[in-house]
Structures are given as structure tokens and as C-alpha cells.
Amino acid sequence: MNKYIWLFGGFSGVLASVSEYLIFSGNLAYDGFRGVWLFKLLILVFSIVFAVMAIKKVNRGISLGRTMFVSVLISLVRSAFLIGGFLMMYYPNGEFYKPVKEYSYKVSIKEHQKDKNFNFEKTRAEIDEQFSLEGYPKYAILGSLITSVVVGVFLGLIVASKPMINQ
């Protein structure tokens, strides 16, 4: 089971980091900031599904608890790889993410043009935090954990074949 967690978690993290690099650097012609996060989310979901299926096949069954445990561990490994990729792209001073932040500012202004209560400074601070050394790991870990718990519960209810407690 350990090798599947590292394999699928590492694959998910590396693929998400590479896709983030390719899209944010402009090497892929894609103009949708939210699509990056959706793509990274889908990579995590598919990694969890395939890992649980592989573990179920090897162990001839899997319980709901084991499904949840595997999905959380995969998300933590993915988060570690994502944070490592972020640190490589952020080094030495975060210049790589400046165009992404500027794009995010423009999109948020465009989306909230008619909103009278829109606080641009607060939104700017939140976007800056997302791409800071303190904020990115927090969002990567929390986003991965929330996704893994939801996917783990649904997948466990569908796939689980062993009871959690043997009677």
C-alpha cells in the first residue's frame, strides 16, 4: 500500500506542478486562471480513485476506513510535491508569479465592477497571500485535504467491500 501512496501522490503532485508551470509561464495557450485549479483538482481525484482501485485489487478488498486513510495520505504527499514545485518556481523572489497576480487582479476587478461593496485592497491582499511563501502551503494542504476527505467518503461508500471492524 505504501508504494501506491507514494506513486499516485507523487504523480499527482508532479503533474499538478508541471501543469501550473506550463500554464503560468505561458507555454500553454490557456487563458483561464480557475482552470488551473480545476485541472489540479481533477488530477488529485483521479489519483485517489486509481490508487484505491489498485489497493483494492492487491488486497482483495478495501474498507471505508482504509479508503479514507489512503486518500488523505495521497493528498498529503501531493501537497508536499506541490509545495516543492511552488518553491522552485518562487525562487529567488517570486517574480514568476507576478504576471499571475496581475491577471488575478484584473479578473477580480472585471467581475466586481458593478459591486458597490467591493473592497479591492482586501481582494488584492488575499491574492498576494495565495502566492506567498506562507499562504501557498496553507491553501495547498487544506485544499488537498478537503478534496481527499470528500472523495474518500464517496469512493469508500461505492468501493468498500470489507467491514471496518471484523466481528
LINKA-V803570 format. One line per field, one symbol per residue. ss: DSSP state (@ for helix, = for strand, . for the rest). psi: psi as a letter, one per 20 degrees, with the letter a starting at -180 (. if undefined). burial: 1 if it has 16 or more other C-alpha atoms within 10 Angstrom, else 0. A space follows every 50 residues. Layout:
# LINKA-V803570
ss->???
psi->???
burial->???
This chain:
# LINKA-V803570
ss->.@@@@@@@@@@@@@@@@@@@@@@@........@@@@@@@@@@@@@@@@@@ @@@@@@@@@...=@@@@@@@@@@@@@@@@@@@@@@@@@@@....@@@@@@ @@@@@@@@@@@........@@@@@@@@@@@....@@@@@@@@@@@@@@@@ @@@@@@@@@..=.....
psi->hghhggghgggggghggghgggghijhpnpmohhhghgghghggghgggh gggghgggjlrqrgghgggghghghggggghghggghhhhphjjhhighg ggghggghgghkgiohjpnhhggghgghhhkrhhgghghgggggggghgg hggghhhghpiqqhpp.
burial->00011111111111111011101100000000000100011011101110 11101100001111111101111111111111111110110000011001 10011001100000000000000100110111000111111001101110 11101100110000000
